[in-house]
């Protein structure tokens, strides 16, 4: 396909002022610094629920870990002899005839027959204690069978009926109820067919990746293992243009198989394996530890840089939702969210599908092709697989032409809810800016909304995000997007939030760090001062009511969301910084987890694209077409890391290196913005290179 040079008039990427980001805490002057000149300048390490920083420390599998061959033999030996001892024990609490009936039933089940297996009825008994013992024995030793009681030949006796557990037997069938209900679970039944009960069914490992987002990395690993994406669990999605380490769980896979992938993966490593009983879920993290290097720093004096860094550590930053929340293209996600809240389904779809600025030429060619031709099949052949929302919409429209609402519901829930959540974030950002403009950053004022103390001393900490429920009080999935993570967290309870009263002001009960603002929903309260008005005024300007819905689609309705709260000011935790000088712009200034491992033991950090392609094609678990695409993308990702000059001819430059921990809902880019007093947009920082 020929490359076009089409421009998109009237389109521009989202600017901070477009989404309510306009204020700073400190009055210090800013300075020049390049954010993410190289992706290794932005290192992210997940912090688990116990406060431990997650790091990649080993690529090896410990000898005692995993499923041993003898365990597999015991588990896979499903013939009648596997249950011989159990059947023999069963004889001691029943009769010879009943034991023979049970043995016949077990032989039928373990033979793997697809024929319908009839239940067996044991001999009648009037001894309730004996019947109870049989029920318990079958439940403990023959988990694929279930028992119940039926009437015996006389009123004083009962018979125990034993039959195959239909849910267990049909779990692999195409029409299985279990398969249908599995859709919303964080993993599926794929993996090893047989797994010993004493070994945790999940392998937890640390995923290290360079310049790849989490879904992309796990998609590639899944194809190499031959498992579906739902087999993986993780607590948050990390930023693509970074070096990140996070925890991941996978269902019923051998750690040795995962470790073997390290020789074939490009820009990805896995390690620190262990078996666990439960898989990870979204939101199961305390936050993230960042190591950020700002290159090409230029300021009027080093004293300004030092004072700015000290101010960030002491006073923090305004806890805005960053630009990543609103999308990197020319169609902001909160515009799509506004259309959904108004029930304008077709307009929302057009915004998602239409051509946009700052995308690859081939992607915009595909978008333009669909806009001009309406050819769904032709467009799907051109659209990359990572455009999940676009592909889901087109596939639904192919099946149900003109049903735009159904097409929107074809987008995975966490992704489609992102649009509505971003509109909430847009309102919140504007309210936060108004609060700072009117009342400053140094004091609590009458009518402010604050989080109250817990247990007399401990203040509410962490994210104050939206909780979404329908009328049945069943929580919908919540998508909390930032530059490092997508999390699912409960909203702050209203009884832990209050409006500041005159008595509170006189007593000095609350600090500036206690101030929160609501994310609109049906159960939130608003400040009692004039800050509350901006929520309703902005929404009304967009044709949206925050108190009533104009349509009956719950997930796209503010009134079906309970809402939540978010802290207005955030201080970095364990903040450290230092000034560095360098002459080679291509030389890393911060050490990654893989660097540390390589110093101790040589590791193949990357291989040639040709070598990876040849080795990966040998795997029979990857479809050739998808494999070729994935491997090409892996090689292309390395090209994204451009040389920035000849190191021999470069002058000495200054860099600011920082390390800080933030709660999972906070944006590190907003902390950087407080330092530099400049935009954090990718487009702006590209102009500095």
C-alpha positions in Angstrom: 0.0 0.0 0.0 1.4 3.4 -1.0 2.2 5.8 1.8 0.1 8.9 2.0 1.2 12.3 3.2 -2.4 13.2 4.3 -2.6 15.8 7.0 -5.5 16.1 9.4 -6.6 19.7 9.6 -8.0 21.0 12.9 -6.4 18.0 14.8 -3.9 18.4 17.5 -2.7 16.3 20.4 -4.2 17.0 23.8 -2.5 19.8 25.7 -2.5 20.1 29.5 -4.8 23.2 29.5 -7.4 21.2 27.5 -7.9 18.9 30.4 -7.8 21.3 33.3 -4.1 21.1 34.2 -2.9 24.7 34.8 -1.5 25.3 38.3 1.7 24.6 40.4 2.4 24.5 44.1 5.8 26.3 44.1 6.5 29.7 42.7 10.0 28.8 41.8 11.1 29.2 38.1 11.2 26.1 36.0 14.1 24.8 34.0 14.7 22.8 30.8 14.9 19.0 31.1 14.1 16.2 28.6 11.8 13.5 29.9 12.2 10.0 28.5 14.9 10.9 26.0 15.7 7.2 26.3 13.2 4.7 27.7 15.8 3.6 30.3 15.5 7.2 31.7 12.1 6.1 33.1 12.4 3.0 35.3 9.3 1.7 37.1 9.4 -1.0 39.8 6.1 -2.1 41.2 5.5 -1.9 45.0 3.5 -4.8 46.4 0.8 -4.7 49.0 3.5 -5.3 51.8 5.5 -2.3 50.6 8.3 -4.4 48.9 9.8 -3.0 45.8 9.5 -5.7 43.0 12.8 -6.4 41.3 14.1 -8.9 38.8 16.9 -10.7 40.7 17.2 -14.1 39.0 16.3 -15.8 35.7 16.8 -19.3 37.0 14.3 -21.8 38.4 15.1 -23.2 41.8 15.4 -27.0 41.8 12.7 -27.5 44.5 10.2 -25.4 42.7 7.4 -26.5 40.3 5.8 -29.8 39.4 8.1 -32.8 39.6 7.8 -35.7 37.2 6.7 -38.1 39.9 4.0 -35.6 40.9 2.8 -35.5 37.3 2.8 -39.3 37.2 0.6 -39.4 40.3 -1.7 -36.7 39.0 -2.0 -38.0 35.4 -2.5 -41.6 36.5 -6.3 -41.5 36.2 -6.8 -45.3 35.6 -8.8 -47.4 38.1 -5.6 -48.4 39.9 -5.1 -44.8 41.0 -8.2 -45.2 43.2 -7.6 -48.8 44.1 -6.6 -48.0 47.7 -9.5 -45.6 48.1 -12.0 -48.2 46.8 -10.5 -50.7 49.2 -11.0 -48.2 52.1 -14.6 -47.6 50.9 -15.3 -51.3 51.5 -14.7 -50.8 55.2 -17.6 -48.4 55.5 -20.0 -50.0 53.0 -20.6 -53.4 51.5 -18.8 -55.5 49.0 -21.6 -54.9 46.5 -21.5 -51.1 46.9 -17.7 -51.2 46.6 -18.0 -53.1 43.3 -20.6 -50.6 42.0 -18.3 -47.7 42.9 -15.3 -49.3 41.2 -17.4 -49.8 38.0 -18.5 -46.2 38.0 -14.9 -45.0 38.6 -13.6 -47.2 35.7 -16.2 -45.6 33.4 -15.2 -42.1 34.4 -11.5 -42.6 34.1 -11.7 -44.4 30.8 -12.4 -41.0 29.1 -15.6 -42.2 27.4 -17.8 -39.5 25.9 -20.9 -41.7 26.5 -23.4 -40.6 29.2 -22.5 -42.3 32.5 -25.5 -43.4 34.5 -25.5 -42.8 38.3 -25.4 -45.8 40.7 -27.6 -46.3 43.7 -26.1 -47.9 46.8 -27.8 -50.3 49.0 -30.5 -48.9 51.3 -29.6 -48.1 54.9 -31.5 -46.8 57.9 -28.2 -45.8 59.7 -27.8 -42.0 59.2 -24.3 -42.0 60.6 -23.2 -44.6 58.1 -24.8 -42.6 55.2 -23.1 -39.4 56.4 -19.7 -41.3 56.5 -20.2 -42.4 52.9 -21.1 -38.9 51.7 -18.0 -37.5 53.4 -15.8 -40.3 52.0 -16.9 -39.7 48.4 -16.5 -35.9 48.8 -12.9 -36.3 50.1 -11.6 -39.1 47.9 -13.6 -38.9 44.6 -13.9 -35.2 43.9 -15.3 -35.9 40.4 -18.3 -37.5 41.9 -21.3 -36.1 43.9 -23.8 -37.8 46.2 -27.3 -37.2 47.3 -30.0 -39.2 49.1 -33.1 -40.8 47.6 -36.0 -42.7 49.2 -35.4 -46.4 50.0 -37.7 -49.3 49.7 -39.3 -48.5 53.1 -40.0 -45.3 55.0 -37.2 -45.9 57.5 -34.4 -46.3 55.0 -32.6 -44.1 52.4 -30.3 -44.9 49.5 -27.3 -42.9 48.4 -27.1 -42.0 44.8 -23.6 -41.4 43.3 -23.2 -39.6 40.0 -20.6 -37.8 38.0 -20.2 -34.1 38.8 -21.7 -32.6 35.7 -19.8 -29.3 36.0 -16.5 -31.1 36.2 -17.3 -33.5 33.4 -18.5 -30.9 31.0 -16.0 -28.2 31.8 -14.2 -28.8 28.5 -17.3 -28.9 26.4 -18.1 -26.1 24.0 -21.5 -25.4 25.5 -20.4 -25.9 29.1 -22.0 -23.5 31.6 -18.7 -23.3 33.3 -17.0 -22.1 30.1 -19.7 -19.4 29.6 -19.4 -18.2 33.2 -15.6 -18.1 33.0 -15.6 -14.9 30.9 -15.1 -12.4 33.7 -12.6 -14.5 35.6 -8.9 -13.4 35.6 -7.7 -16.7 34.1 -9.0 -19.6 32.1 -8.7 -23.4 32.4 -5.9 -23.7 29.9 -2.5 -25.0 31.1 -1.4 -28.3 32.3 -4.2 -30.9 32.2 -3.0 -32.4 35.5 -1.7 -30.6 38.5 -0.9 -32.0 42.0 -3.1 -30.6 44.8 -0.1 -29.8 47.0 1.4 -27.4 44.4 0.0 -23.9 43.9 -1.9 -23.7 40.6 -0.3 -20.4 39.7 3.3 -19.5 38.9 4.2 -16.0 40.0 7.0 -14.4 38.2 8.6 -11.0 37.8 8.2 -9.5 34.3 10.9 -7.2 33.1 10.3 -5.3 29.9 11.9 -2.5 27.9 9.8 -0.2 25.7 6.7 -2.4 25.8 3.4 -2.2 27.5 2.2 -5.0 29.8 -0.5 -6.4 27.5 1.9 -6.5 24.5 4.6 -8.4 26.5 2.1 -10.9 27.9 0.5 -11.3 24.6 3.8 -12.4 23.1 4.6 -14.7 26.1 1.1 -16.2 25.8 1.5 -17.0 22.2 4.8 -18.7 22.9 3.3 -20.8 25.7 0.1 -21.4 23.7 -2.2 -20.0 26.4 -4.9 -17.3 26.3 -4.4 -13.8 27.7 -6.9 -14.6 30.6 -4.4 -17.1 31.9 -2.3 -14.2 33.2 -3.0 -12.0 36.2 -1.3 -8.7 37.1 -2.1 -5.8 39.4 -1.4 -2.9 37.0 -0.3 -2.1 33.4 3.0 -0.2 33.2 3.9 2.5 30.8 5.3 1.4 27.5 8.2 3.9 27.1 10.0 2.8 30.2 11.9 -0.1 31.7 9.6 -1.7 34.2 9.4 -4.7 36.5 6.2 -6.1 37.9 4.6 -9.2 39.3 2.6 -11.5 37.0 0.8 -14.8 37.7 0.0 -17.5 35.1 -2.4 -20.4 35.6 -1.0 -24.0 35.6 2.3 -23.5 33.7 5.7 -24.9 34.4 8.3 -22.3 35.5 10.9 -24.1 33.4 8.9 -23.4 30.3 8.7 -19.7 31.2 12.4 -19.5 31.9 13.2 -21.2 28.6 11.6 -18.2 26.8 14.3 -15.8 28.0 16.6 -16.9 25.1 13.9 -16.0 22.6 12.3 -12.9 24.0 13.5 -9.5 22.8 13.4 -6.7 25.3 11.6 -9.0 27.8 12.9 -11.2 30.6 11.0 -13.3 33.2 12.4 -14.6 36.5 12.0 -14.9 40.3 9.5 -17.8 39.9 7.4 -19.4 42.7 4.2 -21.3 43.0 1.2 -19.5 44.6 -2.4 -20.5 45.3 -4.1 -17.4 44.0 -3.6 -15.3 40.9 -3.0 -11.5 40.9 -5.9 -9.2 40.4 -6.0 -5.5 39.2 -5.3 -3.1 42.0 -3.3 -5.5 44.2 -0.4 -3.1 44.6 0.6 -0.3 46.9 2.2 1.8 44.3 5.3 2.2 42.1 8.9 3.1 42.7 10.2 5.4 39.9 13.8 6.1 38.9 13.6 9.1 36.5 16.5 10.8 34.7 15.9 14.2 33.2 18.6 14.8 30.6 19.9 18.0 29.0 19.0 20.0 32.1 19.5 23.8 31.6 18.7 26.3 34.3 19.8 29.8 35.2 21.7 28.3 38.1 22.2 24.9 39.8 20.7 26.6 42.9 17.3 26.8 41.1 17.4 23.0 40.4 18.3 22.2 44.0 15.6 24.4 45.4 13.0 23.0 43.0 14.0 19.4 44.0 13.8 20.2 47.7 10.5 21.9 47.2 9.0 18.8 45.5 10.2 16.6 48.3 8.8 19.0 51.0 5.5 20.3 49.5 4.7 17.7 46.8 2.7 18.4 43.7 -0.9 18.9 42.6 -2.3 15.4 42.1 -3.7 15.9 38.6 -4.8 13.1 36.3 -1.9 13.2 33.8 -2.2 13.5 30.0 -2.0 9.7 29.7 -5.5 9.5 31.2 -6.9 11.4 28.2 -5.1 9.6 25.4 -2.1 10.5 23.3 -3.9 11.1 20.1 -5.9 14.0 18.7 -9.2 12.6 20.0 -9.2 12.9 23.8 -10.8 10.0 25.6 -13.0 12.4 27.7 -14.6 13.6 24.5 -15.7 10.0 23.8 -16.8 9.7 27.4 -19.0 12.8 27.1 -20.7 11.3 24.0 -21.3 8.1 25.9 -22.8 9.9 28.9 -25.2 11.7 26.4 -26.1 8.4 24.7 -24.6 9.5 21.3 -23.4 6.1 20.4 -22.5 6.7 16.7 -20.6 9.9 17.5 -18.6 8.0 20.1 -17.7 5.3 17.6 -16.8 7.8 14.9 -14.4 9.5 17.4 -12.8 6.1 18.2 -12.4 5.1 14.5 -11.7 8.3 12.7 -8.2 9.3 11.5 -6.1 11.1 14.1 -2.8 12.9 14.4 0.4 11.4 15.8 -0.3 7.8 14.7 1.7 5.7 12.3 1.0 6.2 8.6 -0.3 2.6 8.1 -2.8 3.0 11.0 -4.1 6.3 9.7 -4.3 4.8 6.2 -6.5 2.0 7.6 -8.7 4.6 9.5 -9.0 6.7 6.3 -9.8 3.7 4.2 -12.7 2.7 6.5 -14.0 6.3 6.7 -14.1 6.5 2.9 -15.2 2.9 2.0 -17.0 1.5 5.0 -15.3 -1.9 4.1 -15.0 -3.7 7.5 -13.2 -6.8 6.3 -10.6 -4.7 4.4 -10.1 -2.4 7.4 -9.6 -5.3 9.8 -6.9 -6.7 7.5 -5.0 -3.4 7.8 -5.6 -2.6 11.5 -2.9 -3.7 13.9 -4.0 -6.2 16.6 -3.1 -3.8 19.4 -6.0 -1.5 18.4 -8.3 -3.6 20.5 -11.2 -1.1 20.8 -11.3 -0.4 17.1 -11.1 -4.0 16.0 -13.8 -5.0 18.6 -16.2 -2.3 17.2 -15.7 -3.3 13.6 -16.2 -7.0 14.3 -19.5 -6.2 16.1 -20.7 -3.9 13.3 -19.9 -6.7 10.9 -22.3 -9.0 12.7 -24.9 -6.3 13.6 -24.7 -3.4 11.2 -26.0 -0.2 12.6 -26.2 -1.4 16.2 -23.7 1.1 17.6 -24.5 0.5 21.3 -23.8 -3.2 20.9 -20.6 -2.4 19.1 -19.4 -0.3 22.0 -20.2 -3.1 24.4 -18.0 -5.3 22.3 -15.0 -3.4 23.6 -13.5 -5.1 26.7 -15.2 -3.6 29.8 -12.1 -2.1 31.4 -11.2 -0.4 28.1 -14.7 0.9 27.3 -15.1 2.3 30.9 -11.9 4.2 30.4 -13.8 6.8 28.3 -16.4 7.6 31.1 -13.7 7.6 33.8 -11.6 10.1 31.8 -14.6 12.5 31.7 -14.8 12.3 35.5 -11.0 13.0 35.6 -11.5 16.0 33.3 -14.0 17.5 35.7 -11.8 16.7 38.7 -8.7 18.4 37.1 -10.6 21.6 36.5 -12.0 21.6 40.0 -8.5 21.1 41.5 -7.2 24.0 39.4 -10.0 26.3 40.6 -9.3 25.2 44.2 -5.7 26.2 43.9 -6.4 29.5 42.1 -9.0 30.7 44.6 -7.6 29.4 47.9 -3.9 28.6 47.3 -1.9 25.6 48.5 -1.1 26.5 52.1 -4.3 26.2 54.1 -7.6 24.4 54.6 -10.6 26.7 54.1 -14.2 26.6 55.2 -16.3 24.3 53.1 -13.3 22.2 51.8 -13.8 18.5 51.6 -11.3 16.5 53.6 -10.6 12.8 54.4 -11.0 12.2 58.1 -8.8 10.5 60.6 -8.9 6.7 61.0 -8.4 5.0 64.4 -7.7 8.4 66.0 -4.4 9.0 64.3 -3.9 7.2 61.0 -5.0 9.3 58.1 -6.6 7.8 55.0 -3.9 7.0 52.5 -3.8 6.1 48.9 -6.1 6.3 45.9 -9.5 7.8 46.2 -11.0 6.5 43.0 -14.4 5.8 41.5 -16.4 2.8 42.5 -19.1 1.8 40.0 -22.1 -0.2 40.9 -25.4 -1.1 39.2 -28.8 -1.1 41.0 -28.1 -4.6 42.2 -25.0 -3.3 44.1 -22.7 -5.5 42.0 -19.5 -3.6 41.4 -18.5 -3.1 37.8 -14.9 -3.2 36.9 -13.2 0.2 37.5 -10.4 1.3 35.2 -7.9 3.6 36.9 -5.4 4.7 34.2 -2.2 6.5 34.8 1.3 6.5 33.3 2.2 3.3 35.0 -0.9 1.4 36.1 -4.5 0.4 35.6 -6.0 -0.5 38.9 -9.3 -1.6 40.3 -9.8 0.1 43.7 -12.8 0.8 45.9 -14.0 4.4 46.3 -13.5 6.2 49.5 -16.4 5.7 51.9 -18.5 8.8 52.5 -18.2 8.3 56.2 -14.5 8.9 55.9 -15.0 12.3 54.1 -16.5 15.4 55.5 -17.0 19.1 54.8 -14.8 21.4 57.0 -16.8 23.3 59.5 -16.1 26.5 61.5 -15.3 24.3 64.5 -12.8 22.4 62.5 -11.2 25.6 61.4 -10.9 26.9 64.9 -9.4 23.6 66.2 -7.0 23.3 63.2 -8.0 19.6 62.9 -7.1 19.1 59.2 -4.0 19.7 57.1 -3.7 20.7 53.5 -2.7 17.1 52.7 -6.2 16.0 53.8 -8.1 17.9 51.1 -9.9 15.8 48.6 -12.2 16.4 45.7 -15.0 14.1 44.4 -15.1 12.1 41.2 -18.8 12.6 40.3 -21.2 9.8 41.1 -24.5 9.2 42.8 -23.1 8.9 46.3 -20.4 11.5 46.6 -20.7 14.8 48.5 -19.3 18.0 47.2 -17.5 20.9 48.9 -19.9 23.4 50.4 -17.9 26.3 49.0 -18.0 27.6 45.4 -15.6 24.8 44.1 -18.7 22.5 43.8 -20.2 24.7 41.1 -17.5 24.0 38.5 -18.4 20.3 38.3 -22.0 21.1 37.4 -21.2 24.1 35.2 -18.7 22.2 33.0 -20.9 19.2 32.7 -23.9 21.4 31.8 -21.8 23.1 29.1 -21.2 19.7 27.6 -24.9 18.8 27.8 -24.5 16.4 30.7 -26.4 16.2 34.0 -24.5 14.8 37.0 -27.8 14.1 38.8 -29.9 12.3 36.2 -29.3 10.1 33.1 -30.9 10.7 29.7 -30.6 7.0 28.8 -30.9 3.6 30.5 -27.4 2.2 29.9 -26.0 1.9 33.4 -22.3 1.6 32.6 -22.4 4.8 30.6 -24.3 6.7 33.2 -23.0 9.0 36.0 -26.0 8.1 38.1 -25.1 4.4 38.1 -21.6 5.2 39.5 -21.2 5.6 43.2 -18.3 8.0 42.6 -15.2 8.5 44.7 -12.6 11.0 46.0 -9.1 11.9 45.2 -6.5 13.7 47.2 -5.6 17.1 45.8 -2.0 17.3 47.0 0.5 14.5 47.0 4.0 14.2 48.4 6.6 11.8 46.9 7.6 9.0 49.3 11.3 8.2 50.0 12.3 10.9 47.6 16.0 11.0 46.6 17.8 13.1 43.9 21.2 13.9 42.6 22.8 16.0 39.8 25.0 14.2 37.3 27.2 15.2 34.4 27.6 13.2 31.2 29.0 13.6 27.7 27.6 10.5 25.9 23.9 10.9 25.4 23.6 7.2 24.5 25.0 6.0 27.8 22.5 4.9 30.5 22.6 7.0 33.6 20.6 4.7 35.8 21.0 1.0 36.5 18.2 -1.4 35.6 17.4 -4.8 37.2 18.8 -6.6 34.2 22.0 -4.5 34.4 22.5 -5.8 38.0 21.9 -9.4 37.0 24.3 -9.1 34.0 27.1 -7.8 36.2 26.8 -11.0 38.3 26.1 -13.4 35.5 26.3 -12.8 31.7 22.8 -12.7 30.2 21.8 -12.4 26.5 20.1 -9.0 26.8 19.0 -8.9 23.2 19.6 -11.0 20.1 19.5 -10.2 16.5 16.1 -10.0 14.9 17.0 -12.7 12.4 18.1 -15.0 15.2 14.9 -14.4 17.1 12.8 -14.9 14.1 14.5 -18.2 13.2 14.3 -19.6 16.7 10.7 -18.5 17.3 9.4 -19.9 14.1 10.4 -23.3 15.3 7.8 -23.2 18.0 4.5 -24.9 17.0 2.6 -22.9 19.6 2.7 -19.6 17.6 0.7 -19.0 14.4 3.2 -18.0 11.7 1.4 -14.8 10.7 1.0 -13.5 14.3 4.5 -14.6 15.1 6.0 -12.7 12.2 4.1 -9.5 13.2 5.1 -9.8 16.9 8.8 -10.4 16.1 8.9 -7.6 13.7 7.4 -5.3 16.3 10.0 -6.5 18.8 12.8 -5.5 16.4 11.1 -2.2 15.6 10.9 -1.3 19.3 14.7 -1.3 19.4 14.8 1.2 16.5 12.7 3.6 18.6 15.8 4.1 20.8 17.6 6.4 18.5 21.2 7.6 18.9 21.2 11.2 19.9 24.6 12.2 18.6 28.3 11.3 18.3 29.6 10.9 21.9 33.1 12.0 20.9 31.8 15.4 19.8 29.4 16.1 22.6 29.9 18.6 25.4 29.4 18.0 29.1 25.7 18.1 29.9 23.7 18.1 33.2 21.1 15.5 34.3 18.8 15.3 37.3 18.3 11.8 38.5 15.4 11.1 41.0 14.0 8.2 42.8 10.5 8.4 44.4 7.6 6.2 45.3 4.0 7.1 44.6 0.6 5.5 45.3 -0.8 3.5 42.4 -3.2 6.3 41.3 -0.6 9.1 41.1 1.1 10.3 38.0 4.9 10.6 38.1 4.7 13.0 35.1 2.8 15.5 37.3 5.7 15.4 39.8 8.1 16.2 36.9 5.8 19.0 35.7 6.0 20.6 39.1 9.8 20.7 38.7 10.1 21.9 35.2 7.1 24.1 34.9 6.6 22.9 31.4 4.3 20.6 29.5 4.7 16.9 30.0 3.3 16.0 26.5 5.3 13.6 24.4 5.1 16.1 21.5 6.7 18.9 23.5 9.6 16.7 24.8 10.3 15.4 21.3 11.1 19.0 20.3 13.9 19.1 23.0 15.8 16.2 21.6 
